Amino acid sequence: MDAPRTTTSQKNMPVGKIGNLSISRIISGSNLISPNMHARDLLYMNALANHYNTEERIFSTLQTCEEHGINAIVLKNHNFRRVRLAKYWDEWGGKMLWIADVITQDINQFEKLLVEHLELGAAAAYLWGGASDIWYYQNKQDNILKAFEIMRKYKIPAGICAHRLEPIAFCEKEGLVPDFYMKTLHHDRYWSAHPKENRRYMEMYEPLPNDPTKYHDNMFCHKHEETVAFMQDVKIPWIAFKVLAAGAIPPVEGIKYAFDSGADFICLGMFDYQVTEDAIIARRAIAESKNRRRPWIA
């Protein structure tokens, strides 16, 4: 089969600036490609996503994103090992920018992994949220600063990611000026949300327990009100992710909440059949969020 050509008649999607890059306000996530479904106790979901998202379907999904003006995606180096992702740019005519999620808890490996992502074609990069969260908890906050300085050496837009608010607050206190933050944002008004009284800092990184009252991969933004309030005064572009709480919140609700709450961009994992609807919802939510408290930073 001949590779389809990416259409040039893109639908209008608002954009913002991250460093020197013009990025669509909706960015594609990569967990569905990985696959890493955050499917609570539905053990078959990763296998289902793996069988559904064939190489050709992944490329077709990226192409649909581009047709709707979504010009960026978050990727990891292991995504390129699972499928021949370079083929999308080399053979399918893809133009999509990609932002590297550099995953490691070892600061001594960070630069090596960053370079690997850049050699694969990354246009920007950020420190993995797991590293930020864990290093903060372990009182190794200096590693966050070191990782940022390493990224700065390569003259690319560089960001700091976190699931918890504390690492972002630390960066602000230290006067760090990244090109962007990535911070989870979703409300907790969904039925599988981990009860507030049971939430603990490190629960996301611990083995899932048999106790149903404990954390079960069902909460990604522990303090959404505090996050929204804190980010009001942050002058760095903000990419909000996990805005649907890994599929627990309807797109209309989660996307609107993110933009109304001050996010400049959202990162959203999408199957092919979800792209068109999500793009429509995002354009509408952006247009209707003109009176939000946090001004558009980018």
C-alpha positions as CSV (number, residue, x, y, z in Angstrom):
1,M,0.0,0.0,0.0
2,D,1.3,3.4,-0.9
3,A,1.7,5.7,2.1
4,P,-1.0,8.4,2.2
5,R,0.1,11.9,1.8
6,T,-0.4,14.4,4.6
7,T,-3.0,16.9,3.6
8,T,-2.1,20.6,3.4
9,S,-5.6,21.8,4.1
10,Q,-5.3,21.9,7.9
11,K,-8.3,23.0,10.0
12,N,-7.7,26.0,12.2
13,M,-6.2,25.2,15.6
14,P,-4.9,28.0,17.8
15,V,-1.2,28.0,18.5
16,G,1.2,29.4,21.1
17,K,4.9,29.7,21.5
18,I,7.2,27.4,23.4
19,G,10.7,28.8,23.1
20,N,11.1,29.4,19.4
21,L,8.5,26.8,18.4
22,S,4.9,27.5,17.4
23,I,2.9,24.7,19.0
24,S,-0.8,23.9,18.7
25,R,-2.7,24.3,21.9
26,I,-3.6,20.7,21.9
27,I,-0.6,18.3,21.8
28,S,-0.9,14.6,21.2
29,G,0.2,12.3,24.1
30,S,2.0,9.0,23.5
31,N,0.7,6.7,26.2
32,L,-1.7,5.1,23.7
33,I,1.2,4.3,21.5
34,S,3.4,2.9,24.3
35,P,0.9,1.5,25.3
36,N,0.5,2.6,28.9
37,M,-3.3,2.9,29.4
38,H,-3.6,3.8,33.2
39,A,-6.6,1.5,33.1
40,R,-7.0,0.9,36.8
41,D,-7.8,-2.8,37.2
42,L,-8.7,-3.5,33.6
43,L,-5.7,-5.7,32.9
44,Y,-6.5,-6.4,29.2
45,M,-6.4,-2.7,28.2
46,N,-2.7,-2.5,27.4
47,A,-2.9,-5.6,25.2
48,L,-6.0,-4.3,23.5
49,A,-4.3,-1.0,22.7
50,N,-1.2,-2.7,21.5
51,H,-3.2,-4.8,19.1
52,Y,-5.4,-1.9,17.9
53,N,-2.6,0.6,17.4
54,T,-0.7,-1.1,14.6
55,E,2.1,0.9,12.9
56,E,-0.1,2.0,10.1
57,R,-2.9,3.0,12.4
58,I,-0.4,5.1,14.5
59,F,0.8,6.9,11.4
60,S,-2.8,7.4,10.2
61,T,-3.7,8.9,13.7
62,L,-0.7,11.3,13.5
63,Q,-1.9,12.3,10.0
64,T,-5.4,13.0,11.3
65,C,-3.9,15.1,14.0
66,E,-2.0,17.2,11.5
67,E,-5.2,17.6,9.4
68,H,-6.8,19.2,12.4
69,G,-3.9,21.5,13.0
70,I,-2.4,19.5,15.9
71,N,1.3,19.9,15.1
72,A,3.1,18.4,18.1
73,I,3.3,15.1,20.0
74,V,5.1,14.0,23.2
75,L,7.3,10.9,22.5
76,K,9.8,8.7,24.3
77,N,12.8,6.9,22.8
78,H,11.1,3.6,23.5
79,N,8.2,4.6,21.2
80,F,10.7,4.4,18.3
81,R,11.7,0.9,19.3
82,R,8.1,-0.4,19.4
83,V,7.3,0.9,15.9
84,R,9.3,2.4,13.1
85,L,8.2,5.9,14.0
86,A,10.8,7.6,11.8
87,K,8.9,6.2,8.8
88,Y,6.1,8.7,9.5
89,W,8.4,11.6,8.7
90,D,10.5,9.9,6.1
91,E,7.8,8.1,4.1
92,W,4.4,9.5,5.1
93,G,5.5,13.1,4.7
94,G,4.8,14.0,8.4
95,K,5.6,17.5,9.6
96,M,4.6,17.0,13.3
97,L,7.1,18.3,15.9
98,W,7.8,16.1,18.8
99,I,8.8,16.8,22.4
100,A,11.0,14.4,24.2
101,D,10.0,12.9,27.6
102,V,13.4,11.9,28.9
103,I,12.6,9.1,31.4
104,T,15.2,8.3,34.0
105,Q,15.7,8.7,37.8
106,D,19.5,8.6,37.4
107,I,20.8,12.1,36.8
108,N,24.1,10.6,35.6
109,Q,22.2,9.0,32.7
110,F,20.1,12.1,31.9
111,E,22.4,13.7,29.3
112,K,23.0,10.4,27.5
113,L,19.3,9.8,27.1
114,L,18.6,13.4,26.1
115,V,21.1,13.2,23.3
116,E,19.5,9.9,22.1
117,H,16.2,11.7,21.9
118,L,17.7,14.6,20.0
119,E,19.4,12.3,17.6
120,L,16.0,10.7,16.9
121,G,14.7,14.2,15.9
122,A,13.2,15.8,19.0
123,A,12.5,19.5,18.8
124,A,12.2,20.1,22.5
125,A,12.6,18.1,25.7
126,Y,11.6,18.0,29.3
127,L,12.5,16.3,32.6
128,W,10.2,13.4,33.2
129,G,7.6,14.1,35.9
130,G,8.4,11.0,37.8
131,A,12.0,12.1,38.3
132,S,10.9,15.6,39.5
133,D,8.4,14.1,42.0
134,I,10.8,11.4,43.3
135,W,13.8,13.7,43.5
136,Y,11.8,16.3,45.4
137,Y,10.5,13.6,47.9
138,Q,14.1,12.3,48.4
139,N,15.5,15.8,49.0
140,K,17.5,15.6,45.8
141,Q,16.0,18.8,44.3
142,D,19.4,19.8,43.0
143,N,19.0,17.1,40.4
144,I,16.1,19.0,38.9
145,L,18.3,22.0,38.5
146,K,21.1,19.9,37.0
147,A,18.8,18.3,34.5
148,F,17.6,21.7,33.4
149,E,21.1,23.0,33.0
150,I,21.9,20.0,30.8
151,M,19.0,20.6,28.6
152,R,19.9,24.3,28.3
153,K,23.3,23.2,26.8
154,Y,21.6,21.9,23.7
155,K,19.8,25.2,22.8
156,I,16.3,23.6,22.6
157,P,13.1,24.5,24.4
158,A,13.5,22.9,27.8
159,G,10.7,22.1,30.3
160,I,10.1,20.7,33.7
161,C,7.3,18.2,34.2
162,A,5.7,17.0,37.5
163,H,2.6,15.2,38.7
164,R,2.9,16.9,42.1
165,L,2.8,20.7,42.6
166,E,5.7,20.7,45.0
167,P,8.5,20.4,42.3
168,I,6.9,23.2,40.3
169,A,6.8,25.4,43.4
170,F,10.4,24.5,44.0
171,C,11.4,25.6,40.5
172,E,9.6,28.9,40.9
173,K,11.2,29.5,44.3
174,E,14.7,28.9,42.8
175,G,14.0,31.3,40.0
176,L,14.3,28.7,37.3
177,V,13.0,29.9,33.9
178,P,12.2,26.9,31.8
179,D,10.5,27.3,28.4
180,F,7.5,25.5,29.8
181,Y,6.1,23.5,32.6
182,M,4.1,20.3,32.3
183,K,1.8,19.8,35.2
184,T,-1.1,17.4,35.6
185,L,-4.6,19.0,35.9
186,H,-8.0,17.5,36.4
187,H,-10.7,17.8,39.0
188,D,-11.5,14.9,41.3
189,R,-15.3,14.7,40.7
190,Y,-15.3,11.3,39.0
191,W,-16.4,8.2,40.7
192,S,-13.0,6.3,40.7
193,A,-11.0,9.2,42.1
194,H,-8.9,8.2,45.0
195,P,-10.5,9.6,48.2
196,K,-8.9,12.8,49.3
197,E,-8.4,11.6,52.9
198,N,-6.3,8.6,51.6
199,R,-4.0,10.5,49.3
200,R,-0.2,10.4,49.9
201,Y,2.7,12.0,48.1
202,M,4.5,8.8,46.8
203,E,1.5,6.6,46.2
204,M,1.8,6.9,42.4
205,Y,5.2,5.2,42.6
206,E,4.4,2.4,44.9
207,P,3.2,-1.2,44.0
208,L,-0.5,-1.3,43.7
209,P,-2.0,-2.8,46.9
210,N,-4.9,-5.2,47.2
211,D,-6.7,-2.8,49.6
212,P,-9.4,-1.1,47.5
213,T,-9.2,2.0,49.8
214,K,-5.6,2.7,48.6
215,Y,-4.3,4.3,45.4
216,H,-5.0,2.2,42.2
217,D,-3.6,4.3,39.3
218,N,-6.7,6.5,39.6
219,M,-5.5,10.0,40.6
220,F,-3.0,12.1,38.7
221,C,-3.6,15.6,40.1
222,H,-3.9,15.4,43.9
223,K,-4.5,19.1,44.5
224,H,-6.3,20.5,41.5
225,E,-7.6,23.6,43.3
226,E,-4.1,24.4,44.7
227,T,-2.6,23.8,41.3
228,V,-5.0,26.2,39.6
229,A,-4.4,28.9,42.3
230,F,-0.6,28.5,42.2
231,M,-0.4,28.6,38.5
232,Q,-2.3,31.9,38.3
233,D,0.9,33.8,39.1
234,V,3.3,31.6,37.1
235,K,4.7,33.4,34.0
236,I,5.9,30.3,32.3
237,P,3.9,28.5,29.5
238,W,1.9,25.6,31.0
239,I,1.1,22.4,29.3
240,A,-1.6,20.6,31.3
241,F,-1.6,16.8,31.0
242,K,-3.9,14.0,32.3
243,V,-6.7,16.5,31.8
244,L,-9.2,13.6,31.4
245,A,-7.8,11.6,34.4
246,A,-6.8,8.9,31.9
247,G,-10.3,8.6,30.4
248,A,-12.4,9.0,33.6
249,I,-13.6,12.5,32.7
250,P,-15.5,13.3,29.5
251,P,-13.5,15.4,27.0
252,V,-16.0,18.3,27.0
253,E,-15.7,18.6,30.7
254,G,-11.9,18.0,31.1
255,I,-10.7,20.1,28.2
256,K,-12.9,23.0,29.2
257,Y,-11.7,22.8,32.8
258,A,-8.1,22.8,31.8
259,F,-8.3,25.9,29.5
260,D,-10.7,27.8,31.9
261,S,-8.2,27.1,34.7
262,G,-5.3,28.7,33.0
263,A,-3.5,26.0,30.9
264,D,-1.9,27.4,27.8
265,F,-1.7,24.0,26.1
266,I,-3.1,20.5,26.9
267,C,-1.5,17.2,26.2
268,L,-4.0,14.5,25.3
269,G,-3.6,10.9,24.4
270,M,-6.0,10.0,21.6
271,F,-7.0,7.0,19.6
272,D,-7.7,7.8,15.9
273,Y,-11.5,7.9,16.3
274,Q,-11.1,10.5,19.1
275,V,-9.0,13.1,17.3
276,T,-11.7,14.9,15.3
277,E,-14.0,15.3,18.3
278,D,-11.2,16.4,20.7
279,A,-10.0,19.0,18.2
280,I,-13.4,20.4,17.9
281,I,-13.9,20.5,21.6
282,A,-10.5,22.1,22.1
283,R,-11.1,24.9,19.6
284,R,-14.5,25.7,21.2
285,A,-13.1,25.6,24.8
286,I,-10.2,28.0,23.8
287,A,-12.7,30.4,22.1
288,E,-14.9,30.4,25.2
289,S,-12.2,30.8,27.8
290,K,-11.5,34.5,27.1
291,N,-12.4,35.6,30.6
292,R,-10.2,33.1,32.5
293,R,-8.2,34.5,35.4
294,R,-4.8,33.4,34.2
295,P,-3.9,35.3,31.0
296,W,-2.5,33.3,28.1
297,I,1.3,33.2,28.7
298,A,2.2,31.8,25.3
